[in-house]
Amino acid sequence: MLHFISLGALLILWGSVAGHASVANAGIGLVAMLLTIGKLVREERLLRATLPGYVQYARSTKAVVPLVL
């Protein structure tokens, strides 16, 4: 449930979009963000369906930023 790599990738992506601001880059950033979120949702479903005890683990662990979110 810890998605540090995805969080880091999104931060880099949006930093790049901000540094090279344009409508096209914002659109690419939005599409990439939606694809990443979709991947995370599918990954969570797979983990919950296949790993015993994962649901309990996920309840007690923050998803993206430890101790925050």
C-alpha positions as CSV (number, residue, x, y, z in Angstrom):
1,M,0.0,0.0,0.0
2,L,3.0,2.3,0.1
3,H,3.3,4.0,-3.3
4,F,6.5,6.1,-2.8
5,I,7.7,5.4,-6.4
6,S,4.4,6.6,-7.9
7,L,4.3,9.6,-5.6
8,G,7.8,10.5,-6.6
9,A,7.1,10.0,-10.3
10,L,4.0,12.3,-10.1
11,L,6.0,15.0,-8.3
12,I,8.7,14.9,-10.9
13,L,6.0,14.9,-13.7
14,W,4.3,18.0,-12.3
15,G,7.6,19.7,-11.6
16,S,8.5,19.3,-15.2
17,V,5.0,20.5,-16.3
18,A,5.4,23.6,-14.1
19,G,8.9,24.2,-15.5
20,H,7.8,24.0,-19.1
21,A,4.3,25.3,-18.8
22,S,2.0,24.9,-21.7
23,V,-1.5,23.5,-22.4
24,A,0.0,20.5,-24.1
25,N,2.3,19.7,-21.2
26,A,-0.6,20.1,-18.7
27,G,-2.7,17.7,-20.8
28,I,0.1,15.2,-20.9
29,G,0.6,15.6,-17.2
30,L,-3.1,15.0,-16.6
31,V,-3.2,11.9,-18.7
32,A,-0.1,10.5,-17.0
33,M,-1.6,11.2,-13.6
34,L,-4.9,9.5,-14.4
35,L,-3.0,6.5,-15.8
36,T,-0.9,6.3,-12.6
37,I,-4.0,6.5,-10.4
38,G,-5.6,3.8,-12.4
39,K,-2.6,1.6,-12.0
40,L,-2.6,2.1,-8.3
41,V,-6.3,1.2,-8.0
42,R,-5.8,-2.0,-10.1
43,E,-2.7,-2.9,-8.0
44,E,-4.6,-2.4,-4.8
45,R,-7.5,-4.6,-6.0
46,L,-5.0,-7.3,-7.0
47,L,-3.2,-7.2,-3.7
48,R,-6.4,-7.4,-1.7
49,A,-7.7,-10.3,-3.8
50,T,-4.5,-12.4,-3.7
51,L,-2.7,-11.8,-0.4
52,P,-4.1,-13.1,2.8
53,G,-3.9,-10.4,5.5
54,Y,-3.3,-7.5,3.1
55,V,-6.7,-5.9,4.0
56,Q,-5.7,-5.7,7.7
57,Y,-2.2,-4.5,6.8
58,A,-3.7,-1.8,4.5
59,R,-6.0,-0.5,7.3
60,S,-3.0,0.1,9.6
61,T,-0.6,1.6,7.0
62,K,-0.8,4.9,5.3
63,A,-0.9,4.6,1.5
64,V,1.2,7.4,0.0
65,V,3.0,9.4,2.6
66,P,3.8,7.6,5.9
67,L,1.9,9.0,8.9
68,V,0.0,11.4,6.7
69,L,-2.0,9.9,3.8
